[in-house]
């Protein structure tokens, strides 16, 4: 049975040299994090492991370099500077495989810091907005320190954990970190329309993070009988569920349910998932397993990228050699969708960066990481149209991709492609 203590006593259980997991995304336990940093002077060589987290990450400050060293399994905005300056590490890994890393102790976890709902009458707390790899971290850890937080939604599925599994409990009153929906411009709206035209009635959707997935959701209002099997549940899905556009009636596994592994958005989405039996929050090893993903017919995976070369190689986790985000679940879902009956694997991105640089390139930047290979992508979409790459030769791919690049970049891309790739393209 977890012992109810003050936060300072709970964090005193952490010792130098241990490996520490922090609950991910909007569930990052800020009260525990700030107390951990307050006690930094007594700690040395504590390894912190987490995926993308929202909110402050003061343990990554240069002032605490002797106390803490962070390994990111996915890089959020709060860790980007530390990773790019070499004060923190990035470990590229498929999201579906992270629980195995903990279970096998390839990445050991000694202590887990989590953020949960108060226990119910049966003693069960809920991991709420983030299940992801938390269960394996908890099972691997010898010490589990939990924030008991009345703001945490009580979600269903794999989210439940009995209070007997907790070592220490700390009562807090901490709102869940909110992220506002992105502003959609003309480019995002145009991309959204192109992608929505690829979505069939009865399809099951996986959506990534950002303006483009939101733009796609805005264009799906006239579709019918869509399902959701995804990593992230966000505000954009709520209207489609309430209008019965998303009802899961055509899904093969978990019919009539929305399944996800984390929730991120505004208080509206946190209120929506609270005690909602339509939403199942499941372990990421299950959600992101391509063998499970492909079981849903017309599985449609919609992801983005930083840049794509003219042969279809997708860079999604770095800008040149500088780590930016992570491998995440892109490959898990691209492969699962490609193997689904009627499935579609889609990469969508603006044709240019905000500073006017083409995102469709002759060669990826030196040091850029290839997340999805040439063979993974079926469709690539920009605001200028859709390129279908499946089964195409390098020459045919280059012609299709240059045709959806920004019009002012096409002539240069064609010339460079002929010179560098020796492809006799016609655009």
Backbone torsions as a table, in degrees:
resi	resn	phi	psi	omega
1	UNK	NA	130.0	-179.6
2	UNK	-62.5	140.2	179.4
3	UNK	-90.7	126.2	179.3
4	UNK	-82.0	118.5	-174.8
5	UNK	-138.4	171.9	170.9
6	UNK	-74.6	155.3	-175.3
7	UNK	-60.8	-35.8	-179.0
8	UNK	-63.9	-39.4	178.7
9	UNK	-67.3	-39.9	-179.6
10	UNK	-61.8	-46.1	-176.8
11	UNK	-70.6	-23.9	175.2
12	UNK	-61.0	-18.4	178.2
13	UNK	-70.4	-17.8	-180.0
14	UNK	-81.6	131.6	-176.8
15	UNK	-116.9	157.5	176.4
16	UNK	-56.3	143.8	176.3
17	UNK	84.4	-4.2	-179.5
18	UNK	-83.4	165.4	178.3
19	UNK	-108.0	128.9	-167.9
20	UNK	-124.9	122.2	175.4
21	UNK	-94.6	136.6	176.0
22	UNK	-116.5	128.8	178.8
23	UNK	-52.5	142.9	-164.3
24	UNK	-95.9	168.4	171.4
25	UNK	54.1	-132.5	-175.1
26	UNK	-72.4	-8.8	179.1
27	UNK	-87.0	0.2	-179.6
28	UNK	-51.2	121.8	-171.5
29	UNK	-81.6	91.4	-170.3
30	UNK	-64.2	-37.6	178.9
31	UNK	-61.2	-45.1	178.5
32	UNK	-66.6	-40.3	-179.8
33	UNK	-61.0	-46.7	-176.9
34	UNK	-68.5	-33.8	175.2
35	UNK	-69.8	-37.5	175.7
36	UNK	-56.6	-46.2	-179.6
37	UNK	-68.4	-35.8	178.4
38	UNK	-61.9	-29.6	179.4
39	UNK	-95.9	15.4	-174.0
40	UNK	-58.8	-33.9	-174.6
41	UNK	-62.3	-26.8	179.6
42	UNK	-89.1	-4.7	-174.0
43	UNK	-110.7	145.0	175.5
44	UNK	-137.9	138.9	171.2
45	UNK	57.3	40.7	171.6
46	UNK	-84.0	123.9	178.7
47	UNK	-91.7	121.2	179.4
48	UNK	-103.1	131.5	-178.5
49	UNK	-123.9	130.5	172.4
50	UNK	-161.6	167.9	171.2
51	UNK	-90.9	-157.6	175.0
52	UNK	-57.8	127.2	173.5
53	UNK	-122.3	146.6	173.8
54	UNK	-96.5	156.2	179.3
55	UNK	88.9	179.7	-177.6
56	UNK	-64.2	150.2	175.2
57	UNK	-131.0	65.8	-172.6
58	UNK	-64.7	-20.0	177.3
59	UNK	-63.8	-16.9	179.9
60	UNK	-89.3	-1.2	179.0
61	UNK	-64.1	147.4	-179.4
62	UNK	-58.5	-30.0	-178.6
63	UNK	-63.5	-20.2	-177.1
64	UNK	-109.3	21.5	-173.9
65	UNK	-62.4	-32.0	179.5
66	UNK	-77.6	-23.0	-177.4
67	UNK	-87.7	-41.8	-171.9
68	UNK	-131.8	142.9	168.9
69	UNK	-132.8	128.3	-171.9
70	UNK	-102.6	135.7	167.9
71	UNK	-114.0	117.1	179.5
72	UNK	-94.6	128.1	173.1
73	UNK	-89.6	-11.3	168.1
74	UNK	-158.5	138.4	-171.1
75	UNK	-99.0	118.0	171.9
76	UNK	-90.1	173.1	-178.5
77	UNK	-59.9	-31.1	-177.3
78	UNK	-73.0	-13.7	-178.8
79	UNK	-113.9	-5.9	-171.8
80	UNK	-59.8	-46.0	-177.4
81	UNK	-64.3	-43.5	-179.2
82	UNK	-63.2	-40.7	178.8
83	UNK	-67.6	-45.6	-176.9
84	UNK	-68.6	-23.4	176.5
85	UNK	-91.2	-0.2	176.4
86	UNK	83.7	9.1	179.2
87	UNK	-87.7	-10.5	176.7
88	UNK	-140.4	160.5	-177.7
89	UNK	-108.0	155.1	172.7
90	UNK	-120.7	128.1	177.3
91	UNK	-111.3	107.8	178.5
92	UNK	-71.6	129.5	-178.0
93	UNK	-160.4	147.2	172.0
94	UNK	-65.9	135.5	-178.3
95	UNK	-58.0	-35.3	-178.8
96	UNK	-63.7	-20.4	-174.1
97	UNK	-98.6	-4.4	-176.9
98	UNK	-63.7	-43.2	176.9
99	UNK	-55.6	-38.0	178.4
100	UNK	-65.0	-35.9	177.9
101	UNK	-60.1	-39.0	178.0
102	UNK	-72.8	-46.2	-175.8
103	UNK	-62.4	-40.2	-178.3
104	UNK	-82.4	-5.7	-175.5
105	UNK	59.9	23.4	165.7
106	UNK	-58.7	-40.6	166.0
107	UNK	-115.6	103.2	-177.3
108	UNK	-73.7	147.1	174.9
109	UNK	-126.3	120.0	177.9
110	UNK	-96.5	-36.6	-176.2
111	UNK	-134.4	139.2	176.2
112	UNK	-120.9	132.4	174.1
113	UNK	-107.8	119.8	-175.4
114	UNK	-132.0	167.5	-175.6
115	UNK	-128.9	112.8	-171.5
116	UNK	-132.7	164.2	174.6
117	UNK	-74.2	160.1	173.3
118	UNK	-59.5	150.9	178.6
119	UNK	-65.7	145.8	176.0
120	UNK	-84.1	-170.2	-176.9
121	UNK	-65.6	-15.4	177.9
122	UNK	-100.0	0.8	177.8
123	UNK	90.4	9.7	-178.0
124	UNK	-96.1	127.9	169.9
125	UNK	-94.7	165.7	177.2
126	UNK	-120.5	138.0	174.2
127	UNK	-71.0	-9.0	167.9
128	UNK	66.0	-116.0	-170.0
129	UNK	-80.9	-8.6	179.6
130	UNK	-141.0	112.7	168.7
131	UNK	-95.8	-60.0	175.6
132	UNK	41.3	-120.5	-178.4
133	UNK	-103.6	16.4	-172.6
134	UNK	-62.8	-38.7	-176.1
135	UNK	-61.1	-44.5	-179.7
136	UNK	-68.0	-34.3	175.7
137	UNK	-62.9	-43.1	179.8
138	UNK	-64.6	-42.0	-179.0
139	UNK	-69.0	-28.9	-179.3
140	UNK	-80.7	-28.4	-173.9
141	UNK	-78.2	144.1	173.7
142	UNK	-86.5	-19.5	178.2
143	UNK	-129.0	127.8	176.6
144	UNK	-121.4	120.2	-180.0
145	UNK	-112.1	121.8	-173.5
146	UNK	-119.2	131.9	163.8
147	UNK	-76.2	125.5	173.8
148	UNK	-96.2	108.7	-163.5
149	UNK	-126.3	113.0	-179.0
150	UNK	-66.2	-13.8	177.4
151	UNK	-80.5	-15.2	-177.7
152	UNK	-73.7	123.0	177.1
153	UNK	-60.5	149.5	176.5
154	UNK	-96.0	104.3	-176.9
155	UNK	-104.0	162.1	-174.6
156	UNK	-100.5	-178.6	178.3
157	UNK	91.2	-127.6	-179.4
158	UNK	-89.9	12.3	-171.4
159	UNK	-78.6	-15.6	-170.8
160	UNK	-80.6	140.1	174.8
161	UNK	-141.5	131.1	-178.0
162	UNK	-77.7	144.8	-176.8
163	UNK	-63.4	-18.6	176.7
164	UNK	-66.5	-18.9	179.2
165	UNK	-84.7	-6.3	-178.8
166	UNK	-93.2	137.6	177.2
167	UNK	-83.1	-48.3	178.9
168	UNK	-131.6	143.4	175.1
169	UNK	-121.5	135.5	179.6
170	UNK	-124.9	121.1	178.7
171	UNK	-78.6	129.3	179.9
172	UNK	-133.7	167.9	174.0
173	UNK	-133.3	80.4	-166.4
174	UNK	-126.8	111.4	177.3
175	UNK	-57.4	146.6	176.3
176	UNK	-73.4	135.8	-177.0
177	UNK	-60.6	130.4	-178.9
178	UNK	-105.1	146.3	170.0
179	UNK	-124.4	130.9	-177.5
180	UNK	-80.6	148.3	176.8
181	UNK	-58.2	140.5	-179.3
182	UNK	-68.4	153.4	174.8
183	UNK	-75.3	132.8	-178.6
184	UNK	-101.1	123.0	175.1
185	UNK	-97.6	-176.4	-178.2
186	UNK	-60.1	-37.7	-178.0
187	UNK	-65.8	-47.8	-179.5
188	UNK	-62.8	-40.2	179.6
189	UNK	-63.6	-41.5	178.9
190	UNK	-64.1	-43.5	177.3
191	UNK	-61.8	-43.1	179.1
192	UNK	-57.0	-40.6	179.5
193	UNK	-65.9	-42.5	179.9
194	UNK	-63.4	-44.2	-178.5
195	UNK	-67.6	-42.7	-179.4
196	UNK	-59.3	-31.4	179.3
197	UNK	-68.4	-18.2	177.6
198	UNK	-87.7	-14.1	-176.4
199	UNK	-83.7	120.0	179.2
200	UNK	-84.2	151.6	168.0
201	UNK	-57.1	140.5	-179.1
202	UNK	83.6	1.2	-180.0
203	UNK	-72.7	155.6	170.6
204	UNK	-107.5	132.6	-169.8
205	UNK	-107.5	142.9	161.6
206	UNK	-122.1	128.5	-178.5
207	UNK	-121.4	137.6	173.9
208	UNK	-82.5	-158.3	-175.5
209	UNK	-105.3	140.4	169.3
210	UNK	123.4	-171.2	-173.2
211	UNK	-67.1	-38.9	-175.9
212	UNK	-66.8	-49.0	174.9
213	UNK	-56.6	-40.4	177.6
214	UNK	-62.3	-40.4	179.2
215	UNK	-63.3	-37.2	177.5
216	UNK	-63.6	-46.6	-179.1
217	UNK	-58.2	-37.2	179.5
218	UNK	-64.5	-21.3	-176.3
219	UNK	-98.7	6.0	-173.6
220	UNK	-102.2	10.6	-173.9
221	UNK	-61.6	-25.0	-179.1
222	UNK	-97.4	2.8	177.8
223	UNK	-76.8	168.6	-177.0
224	UNK	-131.1	140.6	168.1
225	UNK	56.3	44.7	176.1
226	UNK	-79.8	154.6	174.5
227	UNK	-122.8	170.3	179.5
228	UNK	-135.7	124.5	170.3
229	UNK	-137.0	100.9	-165.4
230	UNK	-146.7	168.2	171.3
231	UNK	-76.9	-49.1	-169.9
232	UNK	-113.1	132.6	172.2
233	UNK	-105.0	126.9	-177.5
234	UNK	-133.8	175.5	-176.6
235	UNK	-54.2	-35.4	-173.5
236	UNK	-60.3	-20.9	-179.1
237	UNK	-81.5	-22.6	-170.3
238	UNK	-61.2	-48.8	-178.4
239	UNK	-60.0	-38.5	-179.3
240	UNK	-67.6	-34.9	176.6
241	UNK	-69.1	-45.0	-176.7
242	UNK	-67.5	-24.3	178.1
243	UNK	-93.3	4.7	178.8
244	UNK	66.9	15.9	170.8
245	UNK	-68.6	-43.9	173.8
246	UNK	-99.4	113.1	177.3
247	UNK	-137.7	-6.7	175.3
248	UNK	69.0	16.3	-173.8
249	UNK	-70.7	-19.8	-178.4
250	UNK	-101.8	1.7	-178.7
251	UNK	-72.2	147.2	177.0
252	UNK	-87.3	-41.3	176.9
253	UNK	-112.0	139.3	-175.5
254	UNK	54.7	51.0	177.5
255	UNK	-59.9	145.4	178.1
256	UNK	69.0	6.1	177.8
257	UNK	-120.1	149.4	168.3
258	UNK	-92.7	123.3	177.7
259	UNK	-115.1	135.3	-177.7
260	UNK	-150.9	173.6	178.1
261	UNK	-120.4	-16.1	168.9
262	UNK	-151.8	158.6	-179.8
263	UNK	-121.2	134.4	177.4
264	UNK	-146.0	129.1	179.5
265	UNK	167.8	-141.3	-178.5
266	UNK	-96.8	177.6	177.7
267	UNK	-59.7	-26.2	179.2
268	UNK	-59.7	-44.6	-178.7
269	UNK	-73.3	-32.9	177.1
270	UNK	-65.9	-38.9	176.2
271	UNK	-67.1	-35.8	-177.7
272	UNK	-65.9	-40.7	-176.4
273	UNK	-82.2	-13.8	-177.4
274	UNK	-63.2	116.3	178.3
275	UNK	53.6	34.3	-179.5
276	UNK	-99.2	108.7	-176.8
277	UNK	-67.9	-12.4	176.9
278	UNK	-73.0	-22.0	-175.2
279	UNK	-105.0	122.5	175.9
280	UNK	-112.3	120.1	177.1
281	UNK	-94.2	114.2	-170.4
282	UNK	-119.1	157.6	179.8
283	UNK	-59.3	141.0	-174.6
284	UNK	-67.9	-26.1	177.0
285	UNK	-64.3	-27.4	176.7
286	UNK	-87.3	-51.5	-178.3
287	UNK	-55.7	-44.4	-172.3
288	UNK	-95.2	5.9	176.9
289	UNK	-70.3	116.4	-178.0
290	UNK	-55.3	-30.4	178.9
291	UNK	-66.2	-31.6	175.3
292	UNK	-79.1	-41.6	-179.1
293	UNK	-57.6	-44.0	-174.0
294	UNK	-70.6	-13.3	-178.5
295	UNK	-70.2	-23.0	176.8
296	UNK	-82.9	126.7	177.7
297	UNK	-67.9	151.6	179.0
298	UNK	55.4	35.4	177.3
299	UNK	-63.8	124.9	-174.7
300	UNK	-122.4	109.7	-178.4
301	UNK	-100.2	125.4	-176.4
302	UNK	-121.7	110.4	-177.7
303	UNK	-130.9	170.0	-177.8
304	UNK	-120.7	-176.2	-175.7
305	UNK	-155.7	163.6	174.4
306	UNK	-87.0	-44.6	174.6
307	UNK	-156.3	159.5	179.7
308	UNK	-137.4	132.9	177.3
309	UNK	-85.6	172.2	-171.9
310	UNK	-70.2	-6.9	174.8
311	UNK	-98.5	-5.7	177.2
312	UNK	103.0	7.8	175.4
313	UNK	-72.6	132.4	-173.0
314	UNK	-109.3	119.1	170.4
315	UNK	-97.0	120.3	-176.7
316	UNK	-130.5	-3.3	-175.7
317	UNK	-122.3	-0.4	-178.9
318	UNK	-151.3	159.9	170.0
319	UNK	-110.5	101.1	-167.4
320	UNK	60.5	-132.7	-179.8
321	UNK	-84.6	-2.9	-176.4
322	UNK	-85.5	112.1	178.6
323	UNK	-58.8	139.1	-175.3
324	UNK	-124.1	-41.5	-178.4
325	UNK	-140.4	-95.5	178.5
326	UNK	176.2	169.6	175.0
327	UNK	-64.9	-43.6	177.4
328	UNK	56.9	-140.8	-176.8
329	UNK	-104.8	10.7	-175.4
330	UNK	-57.1	-50.0	-176.7
331	UNK	-69.1	-38.9	176.7
332	UNK	-52.2	-48.4	-175.2
333	UNK	-81.4	-33.3	176.9
334	UNK	-62.1	-41.0	-179.3
335	UNK	-72.8	-42.9	178.8
336	UNK	-61.5	-42.1	179.7
337	UNK	-66.6	-40.5	-178.7
338	UNK	-62.4	-30.2	-177.6
339	UNK	-93.6	-2.6	177.4
340	UNK	-75.6	148.7	175.8
341	UNK	-67.2	109.8	-177.2
342	UNK	79.8	11.5	-177.1
343	UNK	-73.7	161.9	-179.5
344	UNK	-139.2	130.0	177.8
345	UNK	-106.3	112.2	-169.4
346	UNK	-121.5	132.4	167.7
347	UNK	-111.7	128.8	-178.9
348	UNK	-126.9	134.5	-179.2
349	UNK	-159.3	153.8	173.2
350	UNK	-64.7	151.8	-179.0
351	UNK	-69.8	-23.3	179.9
352	UNK	-135.6	156.8	171.3
353	UNK	-74.0	172.3	179.0
354	UNK	-64.0	-20.7	177.9
355	UNK	-97.0	9.3	172.6
356	UNK	88.7	15.2	179.4
357	UNK	-93.0	134.9	-177.9
358	UNK	-64.6	131.8	175.1
359	UNK	-85.2	-18.2	169.6
360	UNK	-92.8	118.4	-169.2
361	UNK	-124.4	155.3	174.7
362	UNK	-67.3	-47.1	174.7
363	UNK	-128.8	143.6	171.9
364	UNK	-63.1	154.8	177.6
365	UNK	-57.9	148.2	176.8
366	UNK	-56.8	127.6	-180.0
367	UNK	88.8	-5.1	-178.7
368	UNK	-64.5	142.7	180.0
369	UNK	-90.4	129.7	174.1
370	UNK	-86.4	113.3	178.5
371	UNK	-90.9	-55.3	174.9
372	UNK	-106.0	130.3	-176.7
373	UNK	-79.8	174.8	176.5
374	UNK	-55.4	-31.7	-174.6
375	UNK	-81.1	-15.8	-175.4
376	UNK	-80.2	-36.4	-168.1
377	UNK	-85.3	130.9	173.0
378	UNK	-98.1	-46.5	-178.8
379	UNK	-123.4	139.8	171.1
380	UNK	-126.9	130.5	-171.9
381	UNK	-125.2	133.8	166.1
382	UNK	-124.2	-177.2	177.1
383	UNK	-66.5	-12.6	-178.3
384	UNK	-97.1	2.1	176.0
385	UNK	139.2	-165.3	-174.6
386	UNK	-125.1	134.1	173.9
387	UNK	-111.1	127.6	177.0
388	UNK	-100.2	117.4	-170.4
389	UNK	-106.0	-15.0	-171.7
390	UNK	-62.5	125.8	178.7
391	UNK	77.6	3.9	-176.4
392	UNK	-88.2	150.2	175.1
393	UNK	-73.9	168.9	177.1
394	UNK	-58.6	-39.9	179.4
395	UNK	-64.6	-46.3	-179.4
396	UNK	-65.3	-36.9	177.4
397	UNK	-62.9	-47.5	-178.6
398	UNK	-60.3	-43.1	178.9
399	UNK	-61.7	-43.2	-177.8
400	UNK	-67.9	-39.8	-177.4
401	UNK	-74.0	-39.4	177.8
402	UNK	-64.4	-31.5	-180.0
403	UNK	-67.0	-20.7	178.1
404	UNK	-110.2	8.5	171.0
405	UNK	-72.8	170.1	176.2
406	UNK	-59.7	137.1	-177.0
407	UNK	-53.6	-34.0	-178.6
408	UNK	-74.9	-10.3	-179.6
409	UNK	-102.9	-9.8	-169.5
410	UNK	-67.8	-44.1	-178.5
411	UNK	-62.0	-44.9	179.1
412	UNK	-63.3	-44.7	179.8
413	UNK	-61.4	-40.5	178.7
414	UNK	-63.3	-44.4	179.9
415	UNK	-62.6	-46.9	-179.2
416	UNK	-65.6	-36.4	-179.7
417	UNK	-65.9	-40.8	177.4
418	UNK	-62.7	-40.0	-176.1
419	UNK	-75.5	-44.8	-171.8
420	UNK	-86.6	-39.8	-176.3
421	UNK	-98.0	-9.2	-178.8
422	UNK	58.3	37.2	179.5
423	UNK	-102.7	128.3	-179.1
424	UNK	-85.7	76.4	-175.5
425	UNK	-89.4	157.7	177.8
426	UNK	-130.8	111.1	180.0
427	UNK	-133.8	NA	NA
